[in-house]
């Protein structure tokens, strides 16, 4: 059997893996847990290291399947400890993944598409256009590869499963996963849900729903679907509190305007693992940072329990936007706080390696007709 016809196990959730094993006459009752532990907890890339599986079964698995992530083109380390990986997604596409270490958490920001068709005006990914959705193999493979790169004790854990001390090396070094990389996750819903289910599986990564965040530009029907199917933490890219401005900054707003978006967020909270929605607000000097915009934002979000995450704009080539001064951003934040709205200012991380929010671009063979430069009138 040719290698490219082998089934890649890296993105199969329990249901899909069970079906695959049964189709190949392999009893799946406890094999699912064994395989998931080896592949995801220990990041095994070979069936040969799976010493608690018989040689005969390992040989059969090698004949019908593989464990394979996208090739890493480059790994770049920021002065602040942030790591960015560039993955080869084939067909002249490359996608980016970012690891952000902090004192109390270690977050992996993963991509769900090669490019993005939403075309937010201030985002480098949107300016590159869109090529295709990523598969669950490619989405989960980013986490799998990141763990192999950053967990230095993992190799010992793979080599000696019988040593109880090495089992601990299979624990996640990564504590949080955010779907905030390249792409709009809810426009690749099926593959993103498959990935989330694998991230939640106790035999795989075992994340809690609170530790997985899906960020969306506001695809209202899919927000409702996510609430029904697999609710995790939700972040909404808001960036403006009136429809006229948001239509320019986040064009999907023309289809799903603010009133519809806020109502979908209210519905989501009833099923969410958290009792609030995070609204992301990219601060753009002279565009959305005036007292008028503060009042509009307060009026909009006061009807829902939420947290505002203010994000200083991170520059990229061909953009005319700039960030407000830190004094202006702090003043904006304080006015929100004084109105009783939970507010944080996101610390810029990895900007020296173009890994900060809004800077991820990778390399995309654009198959859309997105304009690469959209001027925004200062309001």
HELIX and SHEET records of a PDB file:
HELIX    1   1 UNK A    3  UNK A    5  5                                   3    
HELIX    2   2 UNK A    9  UNK A   11  5                                   3    
HELIX    3   3 UNK A   14  UNK A   23  1                                  10    
HELIX    4   4 UNK A   31  UNK A   36  1                                   6    
HELIX    5   5 UNK A   37  UNK A   41  3                                   5    
HELIX    6   6 UNK A   47  UNK A   49  5                                   3    
HELIX    7   7 UNK A   55  UNK A   64  1                                  10    
HELIX    8   8 UNK A  124  UNK A  128  1                                   5    
HELIX    9   9 UNK A  136  UNK A  150  1                                  15    
HELIX   10  10 UNK A  154  UNK A  159  1                                   6    
HELIX   11  11 UNK A  164  UNK A  167  1                                   4    
HELIX   12  12 UNK A  168  UNK A  170  5                                   3    
HELIX   13  13 UNK A  185  UNK A  187  5                                   3    
HELIX   14  14 UNK A  189  UNK A  200  1                                  12    
HELIX   15  15 UNK A  209  UNK A  211  5                                   3    
HELIX   16  16 UNK A  220  UNK A  229  1                                  10    
HELIX   17  17 UNK A  243  UNK A  249  1                                   7    
HELIX   18  18 UNK A  251  UNK A  254  5                                   4    
HELIX   19  19 UNK A  258  UNK A  269  1                                  12    
HELIX   20  20 UNK A  291  UNK A  301  1                                  11    
HELIX   21  21 UNK A  326  UNK A  338  1                                  13    
HELIX   22  22 UNK A  351  UNK A  353  5                                   3    
SHEET    1   A 2 UNK A   7  UNK A   8  0                                        
SHEET    2   A 2 UNK A  65  UNK A  66  1                                        
SHEET    1   B10 UNK A  72  UNK A  77  0                                        
SHEET    2   B10 UNK A  83  UNK A  90 -1                                        
SHEET    3   B10 UNK A  93  UNK A 101 -1                                        
SHEET    4   B10 UNK A 106  UNK A 109 -1                                        
SHEET    5   B10 UNK A 176  UNK A 179  1                                        
SHEET    6   B10 UNK A 212  UNK A 216  1                                        
SHEET    7   B10 UNK A 233  UNK A 237  1                                        
SHEET    8   B10 UNK A 277  UNK A 283  1                                        
SHEET    9   B10 UNK A 306  UNK A 312  1                                        
SHEET   10   B10 UNK A 342  UNK A 346  1                                        
SHEET    1   C 2 UNK A 113  UNK A 115  0                                        
SHEET    2   C 2 UNK A 130  UNK A 133 -1                                        
END                                                                             
